[in-house]
Amino acid sequence: MTKKRRGGGRNKKGRGHVKSVRCSNCSRCVPKDKAIKRFTVKNMVEAAAVRDLSDASVYQEYALPKLYVRLAYCISCAIHAKVVRVRSDKPGAINSRKNRAPPPRAIFKDGKRINPAVAAAMAAKTAAAEKA
């Protein structure tokens, strides 16, 4: 039987069995190593009400509490909710797994970051000016 993925879509390696977690969206049982896990930190109060609370508060510097949520998604829900994308196996695609080239390096000039395409155009322009 042919095998689609080397790891079988999991991160189990030497373990024989891994406990299951429930998908946050559909409650499907998913192995913990296969589930897509995200840790979100949100303010308990929405941005519109923060100013009202700070005005009404007795304390000047009151830190509003945050909501810490650990989400686990099954593959279907993660793709549907656009948490992850389907990765193309074509070598030229943007989100390809076979694209092993390093990302373009950031170029700085006068302490500011310059777009690599703009930097290449500027280099070409200076090279043409030196030849002339």
N, CA, C and O atoms as a GROMACS GRO file, in nm:
protein
  528
    1MET      N    1   0.084  -0.119   0.000
    1MET     CA    2   0.000   0.000   0.000
    1MET      C    3   0.088   0.125   0.000
    1MET      O    4   0.181   0.136   0.080
    2THR      N    5   0.060   0.217  -0.088
    2THR     CA    6   0.140   0.340  -0.093
    2THR      C    7   0.104   0.430   0.025
    2THR      O    8  -0.006   0.422   0.081
    3LYS      N    9   0.198   0.514   0.059
    3LYS     CA   10   0.181   0.600   0.174
    3LYS      C   11   0.176   0.745   0.127
    3LYS      O   12   0.261   0.787   0.048
    4LYS      N   13   0.078   0.821   0.173
    4LYS     CA   14   0.064   0.959   0.126
    4LYS      C   15   0.163   1.052   0.196
    4LYS      O   16   0.225   1.136   0.131
    5ARG      N   17   0.178   1.036   0.327
    5ARG     CA   18   0.270   1.123   0.401
    5ARG      C   19   0.365   1.040   0.486
    5ARG      O   20   0.330   0.934   0.536
    6ARG      N   21   0.486   1.092   0.500
    6ARG     CA   22   0.588   1.021   0.577
    6ARG      C   23   0.546   1.006   0.723
    6ARG      O   24   0.566   0.901   0.784
    7GLY      N   25   0.487   1.111   0.779
    7GLY     CA   26   0.445   1.107   0.919
    7GLY      C   27   0.299   1.074   0.936
    7GLY      O   28   0.248   1.074   1.048
    8GLY      N   29   0.229   1.047   0.826
    8GLY     CA   30   0.087   1.015   0.834
    8GLY      C   31   0.003   1.134   0.879
    8GLY      O   32  -0.107   1.114   0.931
    9GLY      N   33   0.052   1.256   0.861
    9GLY     CA   34  -0.022   1.375   0.902
    9GLY      C   35  -0.019   1.396   1.052
    9GLY      O   36  -0.102   1.468   1.108
   10ARG      N   37   0.077   1.333   1.118
   10ARG     CA   38   0.083   1.341   1.265
   10ARG      C   39   0.224   1.375   1.309
   10ARG      O   40   0.317   1.381   1.229
   11ASN      N   41   0.239   1.398   1.440
   11ASN     CA   42   0.369   1.430   1.497
   11ASN      C   43   0.399   1.333   1.610
   11ASN      O   44   0.446   1.372   1.717
   12LYS      N   45   0.371   1.207   1.586
   12LYS     CA   46   0.375   1.106   1.692
   12LYS      C   47   0.514   1.048   1.712
   12LYS      O   48   0.558   1.026   1.825
   13LYS      N   49   0.583   1.023   1.603
   13LYS     CA   50   0.717   0.961   1.599
   13LYS      C   51   0.722   0.831   1.679
   13LYS      O   52   0.665   0.732   1.634
   14GLY      N   53   0.788   0.826   1.796
   14GLY     CA   54   0.809   0.698   1.862
   14GLY      C   55   0.693   0.648   1.948
   14GLY      O   56   0.695   0.534   1.993
   15ARG      N   57   0.592   0.730   1.971
   15ARG     CA   58   0.484   0.693   2.061
   15ARG      C   59   0.384   0.602   1.989
   15ARG      O   60   0.352   0.624   1.872
   16GLY      N   61   0.336   0.505   2.058
   16GLY     CA   62   0.239   0.415   1.998
   16GLY      C   63   0.099   0.474   1.996
   16GLY      O   64   0.026   0.457   1.899
   17HIS      N   65   0.061   0.544   2.102
   17HIS     CA   66  -0.074   0.599   2.113
   17HIS      C   67  -0.066   0.738   2.173
   17HIS      O   68   0.018   0.765   2.259
   18VAL      N   69  -0.154   0.827   2.128
   18VAL     CA   70  -0.160   0.963   2.179
   18VAL      C   71  -0.304   0.990   2.217
   18VAL      O   72  -0.396   0.950   2.146
   19LYS      N   73  -0.324   1.060   2.329
   19LYS     CA   74  -0.461   1.089   2.373
   19LYS      C   75  -0.529   1.184   2.276
   19LYS      O   76  -0.465   1.260   2.204
   20SER      N   77  -0.660   1.177   2.276
   20SER     CA   78  -0.738   1.261   2.185
   20SER      C   79  -0.779   1.391   2.252
   20SER      O   80  -0.791   1.399   2.374
   21VAL      N   81  -0.799   1.492   2.169
   21VAL     CA   82  -0.857   1.618   2.215
   21VAL      C   83  -0.982   1.642   2.131
   21VAL      O   84  -0.998   1.582   2.025
   22ARG      N   85  -1.069   1.730   2.178
   22ARG     CA   86  -1.192   1.761   2.105
   22ARG      C   87  -1.171   1.887   2.023
   22ARG      O   88  -1.112   1.984   2.070
   23CYS      N   89  -1.220   1.885   1.902
   23CYS     CA   90  -1.214   2.002   1.815
   23CYS      C   91  -1.299   2.113   1.878
   23CYS      O   92  -1.410   2.088   1.923
   24SER      N   93  -1.246   2.235   1.880
   24SER     CA   94  -1.317   2.348   1.940
   24SER      C   95  -1.440   2.387   1.861
   24SER      O   96  -1.531   2.450   1.915
   25ASN      N   97  -1.443   2.350   1.733
   25ASN     CA   98  -1.552   2.391   1.647
   25ASN      C   99  -1.662   2.285   1.638
   25ASN      O  100  -1.780   2.316   1.656
   26CYS      N  101  -1.624   2.160   1.609
   26CYS     CA  102  -1.725   2.057   1.582
   26CYS      C  103  -1.724   1.944   1.683
   26CYS      O  104  -1.806   1.852   1.673
   27SER      N  105  -1.635   1.947   1.780
   27SER     CA  106  -1.623   1.845   1.886
   27SER      C  107  -1.581   1.708   1.837
   27SER      O  108  -1.605   1.608   1.905
   28ARG      N  109  -1.519   1.702   1.722
   28ARG     CA  110  -1.467   1.574   1.673
   28ARG      C  111  -1.345   1.533   1.755
   28ARG      O  112  -1.265   1.618   1.794
   29CYS      N  113  -1.330   1.404   1.782
   29CYS     CA  114  -1.213   1.351   1.851
   29CYS      C  115  -1.096   1.351   1.754
   29CYS      O  116  -1.103   1.288   1.648
   30VAL      N  117  -0.987   1.420   1.788
   30VAL     CA  118  -0.869   1.425   1.704
   30VAL      C  119  -0.749   1.389   1.790
   30VAL      O  120  -0.740   1.436   1.904
   31PRO      N  121  -0.655   1.309   1.740
   31PRO     CA  122  -0.534   1.285   1.817
   31PRO      C  123  -0.462   1.417   1.845
   31PRO      O  124  -0.456   1.504   1.759
   32LYS      N  125  -0.408   1.431   1.966
   32LYS     CA  126  -0.350   1.558   2.008
   32LYS      C  127  -0.236   1.603   1.917
   32LYS      O  128  -0.217   1.722   1.894
   33ASP      N  129  -0.159   1.507   1.866
   33ASP     CA  130  -0.047   1.544   1.780
   33ASP      C  131  -0.091   1.581   1.639
   33ASP      O  132  -0.016   1.645   1.565
   34LYS      N  133  -0.212   1.541   1.600
   34LYS     CA  134  -0.262   1.573   1.466
   34LYS      C  135  -0.342   1.703   1.465
   34LYS      O  136  -0.349   1.770   1.361
   35ALA      N  137  -0.399   1.739   1.577
   35ALA     CA  138  -0.484   1.858   1.585
   35ALA      C  139  -0.403   1.985   1.561
   35ALA      O  140  -0.285   1.992   1.597
   36ILE      N  141  -0.467   2.083   1.501
   36ILE     CA  142  -0.403   2.214   1.482
   36ILE      C  143  -0.435   2.296   1.606
   36ILE      O  144  -0.551   2.326   1.634
   37LYS      N  145  -0.330   2.331   1.680
   37LYS     CA  146  -0.348   2.398   1.808
   37LYS      C  147  -0.309   2.545   1.798
   37LYS      O  148  -0.205   2.579   1.742
   38ARG      N  149  -0.393   2.631   1.852
   38ARG     CA  150  -0.366   2.775   1.854
   38ARG      C  151  -0.396   2.827   1.994
   38ARG      O  152  -0.492   2.785   2.058
   39PHE      N  153  -0.314   2.919   2.041
   39PHE     CA  154  -0.332   2.981   2.172
   39PHE      C  155  -0.365   3.127   2.148
   39PHE      O  156  -0.283   3.202   2.096
   40THR      N  157  -0.486   3.169   2.185
   40THR     CA  158  -0.527   3.306   2.160
   40THR      C  159  -0.540   3.384   2.290
   40THR      O  160  -0.584   3.331   2.392
   41VAL      N  161  -0.500   3.508   2.285
   41VAL     CA  162  -0.510   3.599   2.399
   41VAL      C  163  -0.597   3.715   2.355
   41VAL      O  164  -0.561   3.788   2.262
   42LYS      N  165  -0.712   3.734   2.420
   42LYS     CA  166  -0.803   3.842   2.385
   42LYS      C  167  -0.831   3.925   2.509
   42LYS      O  168  -0.819   3.878   2.622
   43ASN      N  169  -0.869   4.050   2.487
   43ASN     CA  170  -0.915   4.132   2.597
   43ASN      C  171  -1.057   4.089   2.634
   43ASN      O  172  -1.137   4.058   2.545
   44MET      N  173  -1.088   4.086   2.764
   44MET     CA  174  -1.222   4.047   2.806
   44MET      C  175  -1.324   4.151   2.765
   44MET      O  176  -1.442   4.120   2.743
   45VAL      N  177  -1.279   4.276   2.754
   45VAL     CA  178  -1.367   4.385   2.717
   45VAL      C  179  -1.335   4.428   2.574
   45VAL      O  180  -1.218   4.442   2.539
   46GLU      N  181  -1.439   4.449   2.492
   46GLU     CA  182  -1.413   4.493   2.355
   46GLU      C  183  -1.359   4.635   2.355
   46GLU      O  184  -1.374   4.710   2.452
   47ALA      N  185  -1.297   4.672   2.245
   47ALA     CA  186  -1.224   4.798   2.236
   47ALA      C  187  -1.315   4.919   2.258
   47ALA      O  188  -1.270   5.022   2.310
   48ALA      N  189  -1.442   4.908   2.219
   48ALA     CA  190  -1.534   5.022   2.233
   48ALA      C  191  -1.562   5.055   2.380
   48ALA      O  192  -1.582   5.171   2.414
   49ALA      N  193  -1.563   4.953   2.466
   49ALA     CA  194  -1.601   4.975   2.606
   49ALA      C  195  -1.481   5.001   2.698
   49ALA      O  196  -1.499   5.030   2.816
   50VAL      N  197  -1.359   4.990   2.645
   50VAL     CA  198  -1.241   5.006   2.730
   50VAL      C  199  -1.234   5.147   2.788
   50VAL      O  200  -1.205   5.165   2.906
   51ARG      N  201  -1.261   5.248   2.705
   51ARG     CA  202  -1.253   5.387   2.750
   51ARG      C  203  -1.360   5.417   2.855
   51ARG      O  204  -1.333   5.486   2.953
   52ASP      N  205  -1.480   5.364   2.835
   52ASP     CA  206  -1.587   5.385   2.932
   52ASP      C  207  -1.550   5.326   3.068
   52ASP      O  208  -1.574   5.388   3.172
   53LEU      N  209  -1.491   5.207   3.066
   53LEU     CA  210  -1.451   5.142   3.191
   53LEU      C  211  -1.340   5.220   3.260
   53LEU      O  212  -1.342   5.236   3.382
   54SER      N  213  -1.242   5.267   3.182
   54SER     CA  214  -1.131   5.340   3.244
   54SER      C  215  -1.179   5.473   3.303
   54SER      O  216  -1.126   5.518   3.404
   55ASP      N  217  -1.278   5.537   3.241
   55ASP     CA  218  -1.334   5.661   3.296
   55ASP      C  219  -1.412   5.635   3.424
   55ASP      O  220  -1.406   5.714   3.518
   56ALA      N  221  -1.484   5.525   3.428
   56ALA     CA  222  -1.568   5.494   3.544
   56ALA      C  223  -1.488   5.431   3.659
   56ALA      O  224  -1.537   5.424   3.772
   57SER      N  225  -1.366   5.385   3.631
   57SER     CA  226  -1.287   5.315   3.732
   57SER      C  227  -1.230   5.411   3.836
   57SER      O  228  -1.198   5.526   3.806
   58VAL      N  229  -1.218   5.361   3.960
   58VAL     CA  230  -1.161   5.440   4.068
   58VAL      C  231  -1.008   5.444   4.055
   58VAL      O  232  -0.945   5.544   4.087
   59TYR      N  233  -0.951   5.334   4.007
   59TYR     CA  234  -0.806   5.322   3.994
   59TYR      C  235  -0.760   5.385   3.863
   59TYR      O  236  -0.823   5.369   3.758
   60GLN      N  237  -0.646   5.458   3.870
   60GLN     CA  238  -0.594   5.521   3.749
   60GLN      C  239  -0.536   5.415   3.654
   60GLN      O  240  -0.570   5.412   3.536
   61GLU      N  241  -0.448   5.331   3.706
   61GLU     CA  242  -0.381   5.230   3.623
   61GLU      C  243  -0.436   5.092   3.656
   61GLU      O  244  -0.375   5.016   3.731
   62TYR      N  245  -0.551   5.060   3.600
   62TYR     CA  246  -0.609   4.928   3.623
   62TYR      C  247  -0.591   4.845   3.497
   62TYR      O  248  -0.639   4.881   3.389
   63ALA      N  249  -0.520   4.734   3.512
   63ALA     CA  250  -0.495   4.646   3.397
   63ALA      C  251  -0.618   4.559   3.374
   63ALA      O  252  -0.657   4.481   3.461
   64LEU      N  253  -0.677   4.573   3.259
   64LEU     CA  254  -0.796   4.492   3.227
   64LEU      C  255  -0.756   4.346   3.209
   64LEU      O  256  -0.653   4.318   3.147
   65PRO      N  257  -0.835   4.254   3.262
   65PRO     CA  258  -0.798   4.112   3.249
   65PRO      C  259  -0.811   4.064   3.105
   65PRO      O  260  -0.891   4.115   3.026
   66LYS      N  261  -0.730   3.966   3.074
   66LYS     CA  262  -0.732   3.908   2.939
   66LYS      C  263  -0.791   3.768   2.945
   66LYS      O  264  -0.795   3.704   3.050
   67LEU      N  265  -0.836   3.722   2.829
   67LEU     CA  266  -0.895   3.590   2.816
   67LEU      C  267  -0.797   3.502   2.740
   67LEU      O  268  -0.766   3.529   2.624
   68TYR      N  269  -0.747   3.398   2.805
   68TYR     CA  270  -0.651   3.308   2.744
   68TYR      C  271  -0.724   3.181   2.702
   68TYR      O  272  -0.780   3.111   2.786
   69VAL      N  273  -0.725   3.152   2.571
   69VAL     CA  274  -0.799   3.037   2.520
   69VAL      C  275  -0.706   2.949   2.438
   69VAL      O  276  -0.632   2.998   2.352
   70ARG      N  277  -0.710   2.820   2.466
   70ARG     CA  278  -0.632   2.724   2.388
   70ARG      C  279  -0.729   2.652   2.296
   70ARG      O  280  -0.815   2.577   2.343
   71LEU      N  281  -0.714   2.673   2.167
   71LEU     CA  282  -0.804   2.614   2.069
   71LEU      C  283  -0.736   2.497   2.000
   71LEU      O  284  -0.617   2.503   1.969
   72ALA      N  285  -0.812   2.392   1.976
   72ALA     CA  286  -0.763   2.278   1.899
   72ALA      C  287  -0.864   2.250   1.789
   72ALA      O  288  -0.984   2.237   1.817
   73TYR      N  289  -0.818   2.242   1.667
   73TYR     CA  290  -0.907   2.219   1.554
   73TYR      C  291  -0.875   2.086   1.488
   73TYR      O  292  -0.760   2.042   1.485
   74CYS      N  293  -0.980   2.022   1.433
   74CYS     CA  294  -0.956   1.909   1.344
   74CYS      C  295  -0.913   1.969   1.210
   74CYS      O  296  -0.928   2.089   1.188
   75ILE      N  297  -0.861   1.886   1.121
   75ILE     CA  298  -0.808   1.935   0.994
   75ILE      C  299  -0.917   2.004   0.913
   75ILE      O  300  -0.895   2.111   0.857
   76SER      N  301  -1.036   1.943   0.907
   76SER     CA  302  -1.145   1.999   0.824
   76SER      C  303  -1.184   2.138   0.872
   76SER      O  304  -1.200   2.230   0.791
   77CYS      N  305  -1.201   2.154   1.003
   77CYS     CA  306  -1.243   2.284   1.056
   77CYS      C  307  -1.134   2.389   1.042
   77CYS      O  308  -1.162   2.506   1.018
   78ALA      N  309  -1.007   2.347   1.057
   78ALA     CA  310  -0.896   2.442   1.045
   78ALA      C  311  -0.887   2.496   0.903
   78ALA      O  312  -0.859   2.614   0.884
   79ILE      N  313  -0.909   2.410   0.805
   79ILE     CA  314  -0.906   2.455   0.665
   79ILE      C  315  -1.028   2.541   0.637
   79ILE      O  316  -1.017   2.643   0.569
   80HIS      N  317  -1.143   2.500   0.688
   80HIS     CA  318  -1.267   2.574   0.662
   80HIS      C  319  -1.262   2.714   0.724
   80HIS      O  320  -1.308   2.811   0.664
   81ALA      N  321  -1.206   2.723   0.845
   81ALA     CA  322  -1.198   2.852   0.914
   81ALA      C  323  -1.075   2.932   0.873
   81ALA      O  324  -1.049   3.039   0.929
   82LYS      N  325  -1.000   2.882   0.776
   82LYS     CA  326  -0.879   2.947   0.722
   82LYS      C  327  -0.772   2.968   0.829
   82LYS      O  328  -0.698   3.066   0.825
   83VAL      N  329  -0.765   2.875   0.924
   83VAL     CA  330  -0.658   2.877   1.022
   83VAL      C  331  -0.530   2.829   0.954
   83VAL      O  332  -0.423   2.884   0.977
   84VAL      N  333  -0.542   2.726   0.870
   84VAL     CA  334  -0.432   2.677   0.786
   84VAL      C  335  -0.481   2.669   0.642
   84VAL      O  336  -0.602   2.669   0.616
   85ARG      N  337  -0.387   2.662   0.550
   85ARG     CA  338  -0.422   2.649   0.409
   85ARG      C  339  -0.385   2.512   0.359
   85ARG      O  340  -0.302   2.442   0.418
   86VAL      N  341  -0.446   2.473   0.248
   86VAL     CA  342  -0.405   2.351   0.181
   86VAL      C  343  -0.273   2.382   0.114
   86VAL      O  344  -0.261   2.480   0.040
   87ARG      N  345  -0.172   2.298   0.141
   87ARG     CA  346  -0.040   2.324   0.087
   87ARG      C  347  -0.023   2.252  -0.045
   87ARG      O  348  -0.045   2.131  -0.054
   88SER      N  349   0.017   2.324  -0.144
   88SER     CA  350   0.036   2.267  -0.277
   88SER      C  351   0.165   2.188  -0.282
   88SER      O  352   0.262   2.224  -0.217
   89ASP      N  353   0.166   2.078  -0.360
   89ASP     CA  354   0.290   2.003  -0.377
   89ASP      C  355   0.359   2.038  -0.508
   89ASP      O  356   0.459   1.976  -0.544
   90LYS      N  357   0.306   2.138  -0.579
   90LYS     CA  358   0.373   2.186  -0.700
   90LYS      C  359   0.490   2.274  -0.659
   90LYS      O  360   0.475   2.360  -0.573
   91PRO      N  361   0.608   2.253  -0.719
   91PRO     CA  362   0.726   2.326  -0.672
   91PRO      C  363   0.721   2.477  -0.692
   91PRO      O  364   0.788   2.549  -0.618
   92GLY      N  365   0.645   2.528  -0.789
   92GLY     CA  366   0.645   2.672  -0.814
   92GLY      C  367   0.544   2.750  -0.733
   92GLY      O  368   0.548   2.873  -0.733
   93ALA      N  369   0.454   2.682  -0.664
   93ALA     CA  370   0.346   2.752  -0.592
   93ALA      C  371   0.402   2.830  -0.473
   93ALA      O  372   0.508   2.797  -0.420
   94ILE      N  373   0.329   2.933  -0.433
   94ILE     CA  374   0.373   3.021  -0.324
   94ILE      C  375   0.379   2.944  -0.192
   94ILE      O  376   0.477   2.954  -0.118
   95ASN      N  377   0.273   2.866  -0.164
   95ASN     CA  378   0.269   2.793  -0.037
   95ASN      C  379   0.314   2.648  -0.055
   95ASN      O  380   0.262   2.557   0.010
   96SER      N  381   0.408   2.628  -0.144
   96SER     CA  382   0.456   2.494  -0.174
   96SER      C  383   0.546   2.441  -0.063
   96SER      O  384   0.620   2.517   0.000
   97ARG      N  385   0.538   2.313  -0.039
   97ARG     CA  386   0.625   2.251   0.061
   97ARG      C  387   0.763   2.224   0.004
   97ARG      O  388   0.860   2.211   0.078
   98LYS      N  389   0.772   2.215  -0.129
   98LYS     CA  390   0.900   2.183  -0.192
   98LYS      C  391   0.983   2.308  -0.219
   98LYS      O  392   1.097   2.297  -0.265
   99ASN      N  393   0.929   2.425  -0.191
   99ASN     CA  394   1.004   2.548  -0.208
   99ASN      C  395   1.098   2.563  -0.089
   99ASN      O  396   1.056   2.607   0.018
  100ARG      N  397   1.225   2.527  -0.107
  100ARG     CA  398   1.321   2.528   0.002
  100ARG      C  399   1.408   2.654   0.001
  100ARG      O  400   1.498   2.668   0.083
  101ALA      N  401   1.381   2.744  -0.091
  101ALA     CA  402   1.461   2.866  -0.100
  101ALA      C  403   1.434   2.955   0.021
  101ALA      O  404   1.320   2.966   0.065
  102PRO      N  405   1.539   3.018   0.075
  102PRO     CA  406   1.516   3.105   0.190
  102PRO      C  407   1.438   3.229   0.149
  102PRO      O  408   1.446   3.269   0.032
  103PRO      N  409   1.365   3.289   0.239
  103PRO     CA  410   1.290   3.410   0.205
  103PRO      C  411   1.386   3.524   0.173
  103PRO      O  412   1.500   3.524   0.219
  104PRO      N  413   1.341   3.622   0.095
  104PRO     CA  414   1.431   3.734   0.062
  104PRO      C  415   1.469   3.811   0.188
  104PRO      O  416   1.385   3.837   0.274
  105ARG      N  417   1.596   3.848   0.195
  105ARG     CA  418   1.645   3.917   0.314
  105ARG      C  419   1.603   4.063   0.313
  105ARG      O  420   1.596   4.126   0.208
  106ALA      N  421   1.576   4.115   0.430
  106ALA     CA  422   1.538   4.255   0.442
  106ALA      C  423   1.660   4.343   0.422
  106ALA      O  424   1.767   4.315   0.477
  107ILE      N  425   1.644   4.448   0.344
  107ILE     CA  426   1.753   4.540   0.318
  107ILE      C  427   1.718   4.672   0.387
  107ILE      O  428   1.608   4.724   0.373
  108PHE      N  429   1.816   4.725   0.462
  108PHE     CA  430   1.795   4.848   0.536
  108PHE      C  431   1.881   4.959   0.478
  108PHE      O  432   1.998   4.938   0.444
  109LYS      N  433   1.823   5.076   0.467
  109LYS     CA  434   1.897   5.194   0.422
  109LYS      C  435   1.852   5.312   0.508
  109LYS      O  436   1.733   5.342   0.514
  110ASP      N  437   1.946   5.377   0.571
  110ASP     CA  438   1.918   5.489   0.662
  110ASP      C  439   1.823   5.446   0.775
  110ASP      O  440   1.738   5.525   0.817
  111GLY      N  441   1.838   5.325   0.822
  111GLY     CA  442   1.756   5.276   0.932
  111GLY      C  443   1.615   5.236   0.893
  111GLY      O  444   1.535   5.198   0.979
  112LYS      N  445   1.582   5.244   0.763
  112LYS     CA  446   1.448   5.207   0.718
  112LYS      C  447   1.457   5.082   0.631
  112LYS      O  448   1.554   5.061   0.558
  113ARG      N  449   1.354   5.001   0.640
  113ARG     CA  450   1.349   4.878   0.563
  113ARG      C  451   1.303   4.909   0.420
  113ARG      O  452   1.207   4.984   0.399
  114ILE      N  453   1.373   4.850   0.322
  114ILE     CA  454   1.342   4.873   0.182
  114ILE      C  455   1.290   4.744   0.121
  114ILE      O  456   1.339   4.636   0.152
  115ASN      N  457   1.192   4.756   0.034
  115ASN     CA  458   1.138   4.642  -0.038
  115ASN      C  459   1.248   4.581  -0.125
  115ASN      O  460   1.318   4.656  -0.193
  116PRO      N  461   1.268   4.447  -0.125
  116PRO     CA  462   1.375   4.385  -0.204
  116PRO      C  463   1.366   4.416  -0.354
  116PRO      O  464   1.468   4.431  -0.420
  117ALA      N  465   1.245   4.427  -0.408
  117ALA     CA  466   1.229   4.458  -0.549
  117ALA      C  467   1.277   4.601  -0.578
  117ALA      O  468   1.341   4.626  -0.680
  118VAL      N  469   1.246   4.693  -0.488
  118VAL     CA  470   1.289   4.832  -0.504
  118VAL      C  471   1.441   4.841  -0.492
  118VAL      O  472   1.506   4.915  -0.567
  119ALA      N  473   1.499   4.763  -0.398
  119ALA     CA  474   1.644   4.763  -0.379
  119ALA      C  475   1.714   4.710  -0.504
  119ALA      O  476   1.819   4.762  -0.543
  120ALA      N  477   1.658   4.607  -0.567
  120ALA     CA  478   1.717   4.552  -0.689
  120ALA      C  479   1.711   4.654  -0.802
  120ALA      O  480   1.806   4.666  -0.880
  121ALA      N  481   1.603   4.727  -0.811
  121ALA     CA  482   1.588   4.830  -0.915
  121ALA      C  483   1.688   4.943  -0.892
  121ALA      O  484   1.747   4.995  -0.987
  122MET      N  485   1.707   4.980  -0.765
  122MET     CA  486   1.803   5.086  -0.734
  122MET      C  487   1.946   5.042  -0.766
  122MET      O  488   2.026   5.121  -0.815
  123ALA      N  489   1.977   4.916  -0.738
  123ALA     CA  490   2.111   4.862  -0.767
  123ALA      C  491   2.136   4.861  -0.917
  123ALA      O  492   2.245   4.894  -0.962
  124ALA      N  493   2.035   4.823  -0.994
  124ALA     CA  494   2.048   4.821  -1.140
  124ALA      C  495   2.068   4.963  -1.195
  124ALA      O  496   2.146   4.984  -1.288
  125LYS      N  497   1.998   5.059  -1.135
  125LYS     CA  498   2.009   5.198  -1.180
  125LYS      C  499   2.149   5.253  -1.152
  125LYS      O  500   2.206   5.323  -1.235
  126THR      N  501   2.205   5.222  -1.033
  126THR     CA  502   2.339   5.271  -0.999
  126THR      C  503   2.445   5.204  -1.085
  126THR      O  504   2.544   5.266  -1.122
  127ALA      N  505   2.424   5.074  -1.117
  127ALA     CA  506   2.518   5.004  -1.205
  127ALA      C  507   2.518   5.063  -1.344
  127ALA      O  508   2.623   5.076  -1.407
  128ALA      N  509   2.400   5.101  -1.394
  128ALA     CA  510   2.389   5.163  -1.526
  128ALA      C  511   2.452   5.303  -1.525
  128ALA      O  512   2.513   5.344  -1.624
  129ALA      N  513   2.439   5.375  -1.415
  129ALA     CA  514   2.498   5.509  -1.405
  129ALA      C  515   2.650   5.503  -1.401
  129ALA      O  516   2.717   5.591  -1.455
  130GLU      N  517   2.707   5.397  -1.338
  130GLU     CA  518   2.853   5.383  -1.330
  130GLU      C  519   2.912   5.351  -1.467
  130GLU      O  520   3.021   5.398  -1.500
  131LYS      N  521   2.841   5.271  -1.547
  131LYS     CA  522   2.890   5.236  -1.681
  131LYS      C  523   2.890   5.355  -1.774
  131LYS      O  524   2.976   5.364  -1.862
  132ALA      N  525   2.795   5.445  -1.757
  132ALA     CA  526   2.783   5.559  -1.849
  132ALA      C  527   2.876   5.672  -1.816
  132ALA      O  528   2.876   5.774  -1.885
   0.00000   0.00000   0.00000
